[in-house]
Amino acid sequence: MFTIRKGTEADFPEILALIKELALFENAPEKVTNSVAQMQAEQDLFKTFVVVNDSGEIIAMMLYYFVYYTWVGKSLYLDDLYVKEAFRGNGIGKQLLNQLFKEAKQNNCKRVRWQVLDWNEPAINFYKKIGATLDGEWINCDFDTKQIKNFHKDN
């Protein structure tokens, strides 16, 4: 048995632990530079849902924020959805997405968007099963902190 609720600041340490667990699953643990202090300072920029089991342990989380896409308007971006491995296959991911879509509907969002790694077949199959449109045409473009600083030096 588990409960889904909105995450709070008190949940940040467990949420960050799940983010690090997700990064390990995605073979990129060194890329997580976030901290609880940073999350506290920037908490107005994101929202979370957490899944808590009967023991009070957070076993899954979803982090999202509102964005504006020029083609459609107000939208919701799902940055991370993670369920601890031992709890997968119990419908938790689908229930979290249900909460996300309710949030999008209540906030009059025109789109919900997220990304999935091209090698994550279980997630891809899950998203296809629930009816998501997977677009292989767009490529991510990122600048990290160092690149942002260097760009301004060079130009």
C-alpha positions in Angstrom: 0.0 0.0 0.0 1.2 3.5 -0.8 0.1 7.1 -0.8 0.8 9.8 -3.4 1.1 13.4 -2.1 2.7 16.7 -3.0 6.3 16.8 -1.9 7.4 19.3 0.7 10.7 20.9 1.6 11.1 18.3 4.4 11.2 15.6 1.6 14.1 17.2 -0.3 16.8 14.9 1.2 14.9 11.8 0.1 14.0 13.3 -3.2 17.7 14.2 -3.9 18.6 10.6 -2.9 16.2 9.3 -5.5 17.6 11.8 -8.1 21.0 10.4 -7.4 19.7 6.8 -7.7 18.1 7.8 -11.1 21.4 9.3 -12.2 23.2 6.0 -11.3 20.5 4.1 -13.3 21.2 6.4 -16.2 24.9 5.8 -16.0 25.6 9.5 -15.1 26.0 9.7 -11.3 28.8 12.4 -11.6 26.4 14.8 -13.4 24.3 15.4 -10.3 25.5 18.6 -8.8 22.3 19.6 -7.0 22.1 19.7 -3.2 19.4 20.0 -0.6 20.5 23.6 0.1 20.2 24.4 -3.6 16.7 22.8 -3.8 15.7 24.9 -0.8 16.9 28.1 -2.4 15.2 27.3 -5.7 12.1 25.6 -4.6 9.8 28.2 -6.2 11.0 26.9 -9.6 9.7 23.3 -9.3 7.1 21.1 -7.8 7.1 17.4 -6.8 4.9 14.5 -6.0 6.2 11.7 -3.8 5.0 8.2 -3.2 5.2 7.0 0.4 4.8 3.4 1.5 3.2 2.2 4.8 6.6 2.6 6.6 6.8 6.3 5.7 9.6 5.7 3.2 9.5 7.7 -0.1 9.7 5.0 -2.8 9.1 7.2 -5.8 9.1 10.8 -6.9 8.2 13.0 -9.8 9.6 16.5 -10.3 8.0 18.9 -12.7 7.6 22.6 -13.5 5.5 24.9 -15.7 6.9 26.2 -19.0 5.8 28.2 -21.9 6.1 26.8 -25.4 5.7 29.4 -28.2 3.7 27.0 -30.4 1.1 26.0 -27.8 1.4 28.2 -24.7 1.4 27.2 -21.1 2.6 23.7 -20.6 4.0 21.3 -18.0 7.5 19.7 -18.2 8.2 16.5 -16.3 11.8 16.5 -15.5 12.1 13.3 -13.6 9.9 10.3 -12.6 11.6 7.6 -10.6 10.3 4.5 -8.8 12.8 2.5 -6.7 13.6 -0.7 -8.4 12.0 -2.9 -5.7 8.6 -1.2 -6.2 8.4 -1.2 -10.0 5.6 -3.1 -11.7 3.0 -2.0 -9.2 1.4 0.7 -11.2 3.1 3.5 -9.3 4.5 5.2 -12.4 1.1 5.2 -14.1 -0.5 6.7 -10.9 2.1 9.4 -10.7 1.5 10.3 -14.4 -2.2 10.4 -13.6 -1.5 13.0 -10.9 0.7 14.9 -13.3 -2.1 15.0 -16.0 -4.6 16.1 -13.4 -2.2 18.9 -12.4 -1.8 19.9 -16.1 -5.6 19.9 -16.7 -6.3 21.9 -13.5 -3.7 24.5 -14.7 -5.0 24.7 -18.2 -1.8 23.3 -19.8 -1.8 22.7 -23.5 1.1 20.2 -23.4 2.9 17.9 -21.1 6.4 17.0 -22.2 9.2 14.8 -20.9 12.2 12.9 -22.2 13.3 9.3 -22.2 16.7 7.9 -23.0 16.7 6.0 -26.3 18.1 2.9 -24.6 15.5 2.8 -21.8 13.2 0.2 -23.5 11.0 -0.5 -20.4 10.2 3.2 -20.1 9.7 3.6 -23.8 7.4 0.7 -23.9 5.5 2.0 -20.9 5.1 5.5 -22.5 3.9 3.9 -25.8 1.4 1.7 -23.9 -0.2 4.8 -22.2 -0.4 6.6 -25.5 2.4 9.0 -25.4 3.8 10.4 -28.7 7.5 9.7 -28.9 9.4 12.1 -31.2 12.8 11.0 -32.3 13.3 14.1 -34.5 14.4 16.6 -31.8 17.9 16.7 -30.4 18.7 18.1 -26.9 21.1 21.1 -26.7 22.6 21.8 -23.3 25.2 24.3 -21.9 26.5 23.5 -18.4 27.8 26.2 -16.0 31.3 26.1 -17.4 30.1 26.4 -21.0 27.8 29.3 -20.0 30.7 31.2 -18.5 33.1 30.4 -21.4 30.6 31.4 -24.0 30.4 34.9 -22.6 34.2 35.1 -22.5 34.6 34.1 -26.1 31.9 36.3 -27.5 
